[in-house]
Amino acid sequence: MSEIKTLHEPFMRWLKERGIFYIRARSDMASTIERGLADFVLLSPFRPPVFIEFKTEKGKESAAQRDCRAKYVRAGFTWFLLRDIGTACEIAEAFAGNRLEAAAQPDKPRLTIRNRPGFGSYVFDGDKPLRRATIDDLKAYQTDERN
């Protein structure tokens, strides 16, 4: 059986059932996306995309796929080369978990780190400064570039 029937189609159904956003080039017509790009690109408004490339047990990456993967990995993106749908589902579930946790509290003000000119980095709750930021704060909260 083909890679599309055994891996792509079941994974697309699984993603759709869970409401996980993705991009995938159609396989029934000439593609307009970058040559060598992964089969799936998982999307979330809360984190960088994740690239998933499927191969059958005997399948090998083409030169264009290797070059594309190397370019995106060098740029800091996460790219998986997988041979089974179970691992892909685990990765997608972990990826979506961050999106769902963040979306579960939309009414709660988000703490951010902002630079206060002349004072340094502070933790803000909305527009209200709470305290001078510590190293742990810098690791835990999103940095806001506003001054």
Backbone as numpy.savetxt, mean C-alpha at the origin, in Angstrom:
# Nx Ny Nz CAx CAy CAz Cx Cy Cz
-3.57 -25.10 -16.12 -4.40 -23.90 -16.12 -3.53 -22.66 -16.12
-4.09 -21.58 -16.57 -3.32 -20.35 -16.70 -3.22 -19.61 -15.37
-2.24 -18.73 -15.31 -2.02 -17.87 -14.14 -3.27 -17.03 -13.86
-3.93 -16.58 -14.90 -5.10 -15.72 -14.73 -6.25 -16.50 -14.10
-6.50 -17.71 -14.56 -7.59 -18.52 -14.01 -7.30 -18.99 -12.59
-6.09 -19.41 -12.33 -5.78 -20.01 -11.02 -5.41 -18.99 -9.95
-4.89 -17.83 -10.34 -4.43 -16.85 -9.34 -5.15 -15.51 -9.43
-5.19 -14.91 -10.61 -5.76 -13.57 -10.75 -7.25 -13.52 -10.43
-8.02 -14.36 -11.09 -9.48 -14.29 -10.93 -9.93 -14.56 -9.50
-9.41 -15.62 -8.84 -9.83 -15.82 -7.44 -9.39 -14.68 -6.52
-8.22 -14.12 -6.77 -7.73 -13.02 -5.94 -8.59 -11.77 -6.16
-8.99 -11.50 -7.40 -9.86 -10.34 -7.67 -11.19 -10.51 -6.95
-11.78 -11.71 -6.99 -13.05 -11.95 -6.29 -12.86 -11.72 -4.79
-11.77 -12.23 -4.24 -11.49 -12.10 -2.81 -11.34 -10.62 -2.44
-10.61 -9.84 -3.23 -10.44 -8.41 -2.96 -11.78 -7.68 -3.02
-12.58 -7.97 -4.03 -13.88 -7.31 -4.18 -14.80 -7.62 -3.01
-14.82 -8.88 -2.56 -15.65 -9.28 -1.42 -15.31 -8.49 -0.16
-14.05 -8.12 -0.02 -13.59 -7.41 1.18 -13.50 -5.90 1.00
-13.81 -5.43 -0.18 -13.79 -3.99 -0.44 -12.39 -3.40 -0.46
-11.41 -4.19 -0.84 -10.03 -3.71 -0.93 -9.81 -3.15 -2.34
-9.34 -1.92 -2.40 -9.13 -1.26 -3.69 -7.87 -1.78 -4.37
-7.94 -1.94 -5.69 -6.78 -2.42 -6.44 -6.84 -1.93 -7.87
-5.69 -1.99 -8.52 -5.58 -1.72 -9.95 -5.01 -2.98 -10.58
-5.57 -3.36 -11.71 -5.08 -4.52 -12.46 -5.33 -4.26 -13.93
-4.32 -4.46 -14.72 -4.48 -4.28 -16.17 -5.33 -5.42 -16.73
-6.17 -5.10 -17.69 -6.96 -6.14 -18.34 -6.04 -7.05 -19.14
-6.36 -8.32 -19.12 -5.52 -9.28 -19.85 -6.06 -9.60 -21.23
-7.25 -9.09 -21.53 -7.87 -9.42 -22.82 -7.61 -8.38 -23.90
-6.80 -7.38 -23.58 -6.48 -6.36 -24.57 -5.11 -5.76 -24.29
-4.57 -5.04 -25.23 -3.26 -4.41 -25.06 -3.30 -3.45 -23.87
-2.29 -3.52 -23.06 -2.24 -2.71 -21.84 -1.71 -1.31 -22.12
-2.20 -0.36 -21.36 -1.68 1.00 -21.46 -0.85 1.38 -20.23
-0.68 0.44 -19.30 0.15 0.72 -18.13 1.61 0.40 -18.44
2.47 0.79 -17.55 3.91 0.58 -17.74 4.24 -0.90 -17.96
5.05 -1.15 -18.94 5.46 -2.53 -19.25 6.23 -3.11 -18.06
5.81 -4.30 -17.61 6.48 -4.96 -16.50 5.87 -4.68 -15.14
4.86 -3.80 -15.07 4.24 -3.47 -13.80 3.57 -4.72 -13.22
3.50 -4.80 -11.90 2.94 -5.96 -11.21 1.49 -6.22 -11.64
1.04 -7.44 -11.43 -0.32 -7.83 -11.78 -1.36 -7.02 -11.00
-1.09 -6.77 -9.72 -2.02 -6.04 -8.86 -1.28 -4.94 -8.12
-1.95 -3.81 -7.98 -1.46 -2.71 -7.14 -2.56 -2.46 -6.12
-2.28 -2.73 -4.83 -3.26 -2.51 -3.77 -3.20 -1.06 -3.34
-4.38 -0.47 -3.13 -4.47 0.96 -2.82 -5.19 1.21 -1.51
-4.74 2.22 -0.81 -5.38 2.69 0.42 -5.09 4.17 0.56
-6.06 4.94 1.06 -5.78 6.37 1.25 -4.83 6.63 2.41
-4.50 5.60 3.17 -3.70 5.78 4.37 -2.27 5.26 4.28
-1.89 4.71 3.15 -0.52 4.19 3.04 -0.10 4.04 1.59
1.20 3.88 1.36 1.67 3.72 -0.02 1.13 2.43 -0.65
1.05 2.39 -1.97 0.55 1.18 -2.63 1.49 -0.01 -2.42
0.93 -1.20 -2.57 1.69 -2.44 -2.49 1.51 -3.16 -3.83
2.60 -3.65 -4.37 2.60 -4.32 -5.68 2.65 -5.83 -5.48
1.78 -6.55 -6.19 1.78 -8.02 -6.13 1.87 -8.57 -7.55
2.89 -9.36 -7.78 3.10 -10.04 -9.06 2.93 -11.53 -8.82
2.06 -12.17 -9.59 1.85 -13.61 -9.49 2.65 -14.34 -10.56
3.14 -15.50 -10.20 3.75 -16.42 -11.16 3.31 -17.83 -10.79
3.09 -18.66 -11.80 2.81 -20.07 -11.54 4.09 -20.72 -11.03
4.01 -21.96 -10.62 5.19 -22.66 -10.08 6.37 -22.64 -11.06
6.08 -22.74 -12.35 7.15 -22.76 -13.35 7.37 -21.40 -14.00
6.54 -20.42 -13.66 6.63 -19.11 -14.29 7.86 -18.32 -13.88
8.37 -17.51 -14.80 9.54 -16.68 -14.54 9.24 -15.24 -14.92
9.87 -14.31 -14.23 9.72 -12.90 -14.57 10.40 -12.60 -15.90
9.79 -11.73 -16.67 10.44 -11.27 -17.89 11.48 -10.21 -17.52
12.31 -9.85 -18.46 13.30 -8.80 -18.21 12.60 -7.48 -17.85
11.49 -7.17 -18.54 10.75 -5.94 -18.25 10.18 -5.97 -16.83
9.71 -7.12 -16.38 9.19 -7.25 -15.02 10.29 -7.08 -13.98
11.45 -7.69 -14.23 12.58 -7.55 -13.30 13.02 -6.09 -13.20
13.12 -5.43 -14.34 13.53 -4.02 -14.35 12.52 -3.13 -13.64
11.24 -3.37 -13.90 10.18 -2.57 -13.28 10.19 -2.78 -11.76
10.27 -4.06 -11.33 10.32 -4.37 -9.89 11.51 -3.67 -9.24
12.67 -3.76 -9.85 13.88 -3.15 -9.29 13.71 -1.64 -9.15
13.11 -1.01 -10.14 12.90 0.45 -10.11 11.98 0.85 -8.95
10.87 0.13 -8.77 9.92 0.47 -7.72 10.47 0.14 -6.33
11.17 -0.95 -6.21 11.76 -1.31 -4.91 12.84 -0.29 -4.53
13.65 0.12 -5.48 14.67 1.16 -5.23 14.02 2.46 -4.75
12.84 2.75 -5.26 12.13 3.97 -4.89 11.45 3.84 -3.52
11.49 2.64 -2.92 10.95 2.46 -1.57 9.60 1.78 -1.50
9.07 1.32 -2.63 7.77 0.64 -2.61 7.92 -0.82 -2.23
6.82 -1.42 -1.76 6.80 -2.84 -1.40 6.26 -3.63 -2.57
7.01 -4.67 -2.96 6.67 -5.47 -4.14 6.83 -6.94 -3.76
5.79 -7.73 -4.01 5.82 -9.16 -3.70 5.73 -9.96 -4.98
6.57 -10.97 -5.09 6.50 -11.95 -6.19 5.98 -13.23 -5.54
4.74 -13.63 -5.89 4.07 -14.73 -5.20 3.66 -15.84 -6.16
3.56 -17.04 -5.59 3.16 -18.19 -6.39 1.87 -18.83 -5.86
1.27 -18.23 -4.82 0.02 -18.78 -4.31 -0.92 -17.67 -3.85
-2.20 -17.96 -3.91 -3.21 -16.96 -3.56 -3.31 -16.78 -2.04
-3.02 -17.82 -1.27 -3.12 -17.71 0.19 -2.21 -16.63 0.75
-0.99 -16.60 0.29 -0.04 -15.57 0.75 -0.50 -14.19 0.30
-1.01 -14.09 -0.92 -1.50 -12.81 -1.41 -2.66 -12.30 -0.55
-3.55 -13.19 -0.15 -4.68 -12.80 0.70 -4.20 -12.34 2.07
-3.21 -13.02 2.63 -2.65 -12.60 3.93 -2.05 -11.20 3.82
-1.32 -10.95 2.76 -0.70 -9.63 2.56 -1.77 -8.57 2.39
-2.78 -8.85 1.57 -3.86 -7.88 1.33 -4.65 -7.61 2.61
-4.88 -8.64 3.40 -5.61 -8.47 4.65 -4.83 -7.59 5.63
-3.53 -7.82 5.73 -2.69 -6.99 6.60 -2.66 -5.56 6.09
-2.56 -5.39 4.79 -2.55 -4.06 4.17 -3.86 -3.33 4.46
-4.99 -4.00 4.26 -6.30 -3.39 4.48 -6.56 -3.15 5.96
-5.96 -3.94 6.82 -6.17 -3.77 8.26 -5.81 -2.37 8.72
-4.74 -1.80 8.22 -4.36 -0.44 8.60 -5.40 0.55 8.12
-5.90 0.36 6.92 -6.91 1.27 6.38 -8.18 1.19 7.22
-8.61 -0.02 7.57 -9.85 -0.18 8.30 -9.74 0.36 9.72
-8.62 0.17 10.39 -8.44 0.71 11.74 -8.50 2.23 11.73
-7.85 2.84 10.77 -7.85 4.30 10.70 -9.23 4.83 10.36
-9.95 4.13 9.51 -11.27 4.59 9.09 -12.32 4.39 10.18
-12.04 3.57 11.18 -13.01 3.27 12.23 -13.22 4.44 13.19
-12.35 5.45 13.18 -12.47 6.56 14.11 -12.44 7.90 13.37
-13.37 8.14 12.45 -13.30 9.37 11.66 -13.61 10.64 12.44
-14.38 10.55 13.55 -14.77 11.73 14.29 -13.69 12.21 15.27
-12.78 11.32 15.62 -11.75 11.64 16.60 -10.67 12.52 15.97
-10.32 13.66 16.60 -9.25 14.49 16.04 -7.95 13.69 15.95
-7.21 13.92 14.92 -5.97 13.19 14.70 -4.80 14.00 15.25
-3.99 13.37 16.08 -2.81 14.04 16.59 -1.76 14.10 15.50
-1.12 15.26 15.39 -0.06 15.44 14.40 1.13 16.11 15.06
2.24 16.07 14.38 3.45 16.77 14.82 3.64 17.94 13.88
3.82 19.12 14.45 4.08 20.31 13.63 5.24 21.08 14.24
5.95 21.74 13.36 7.05 22.61 13.80 6.47 23.97 14.18
6.80 24.42 15.38 6.43 25.77 15.80 7.70 26.61 15.69
7.76 27.52 14.72 8.98 28.30 14.52 9.48 28.92 15.82
10.73 28.67 16.10 11.35 29.18 17.31 11.16 28.29 18.53
10.27 27.29 18.43 10.00 26.42 19.58 10.32 24.96 19.31
10.35 24.54 18.06 10.62 23.14 17.72 9.35 22.38 17.42
9.43 21.06 17.51 8.31 20.18 17.17 7.36 20.03 18.35
6.04 20.16 18.06 5.01 20.02 19.08 3.95 19.03 18.60
3.29 18.35 19.55 2.15 17.50 19.26 0.92 18.39 19.25
0.12 18.31 18.18 -1.10 19.11 18.05 -2.31 18.18 18.02
-3.39 18.61 18.67 -4.69 17.96 18.57 -5.54 18.92 17.77
-5.71 18.66 16.48 -6.34 19.64 15.60 -5.42 20.83 15.47
-5.88 22.02 15.88 -5.05 23.22 15.85 -4.50 23.59 17.22
-4.76 22.77 18.22 -4.34 23.08 19.60 -3.01 22.37 19.93
-1.94 23.14 20.27 -0.69 22.49 20.66 -0.85 21.83 22.03
-0.41 20.58 22.18 -0.55 19.85 23.44 0.74 19.86 24.26
1.85 19.55 23.60 3.13 19.43 24.33 4.27 19.38 23.32
5.46 19.59 23.83 6.66 19.45 23.01 6.78 17.98 22.61
7.09 17.72 21.37 7.17 16.35 20.85 8.43 15.65 21.34
8.27 14.38 21.71 9.40 13.52 22.09 9.76 12.64 20.90
10.81 11.88 21.02 11.19 10.95 19.96 10.08 9.92 19.75
9.46 9.45 20.82 8.35 8.49 20.68 7.18 9.10 19.94
6.89 10.39 20.21 5.83 11.07 19.47 6.14 11.11 17.98
7.37 11.40 17.65 7.77 11.49 16.24 7.57 10.15 15.53
7.74 9.04 16.27 7.54 7.72 15.68 6.05 7.37 15.58
5.24 7.87 16.53 3.85 7.46 16.64 2.87 8.28 15.81
3.12 9.55 15.64 2.15 10.43 15.01 2.63 10.92 13.66
1.66 11.27 12.83 1.95 11.78 11.49 2.52 13.19 11.60
3.52 13.46 10.80 4.08 14.80 10.75 3.27 15.66 9.79
2.90 16.86 10.25 2.13 17.79 9.47 3.07 18.93 9.08
3.21 19.21 7.81 4.19 20.19 7.34 3.76 21.64 7.53
2.51 21.86 7.99 2.05 23.24 8.21 2.86 23.89 9.31
3.03 25.18 9.25 3.68 25.93 10.33 2.66 26.77 11.05
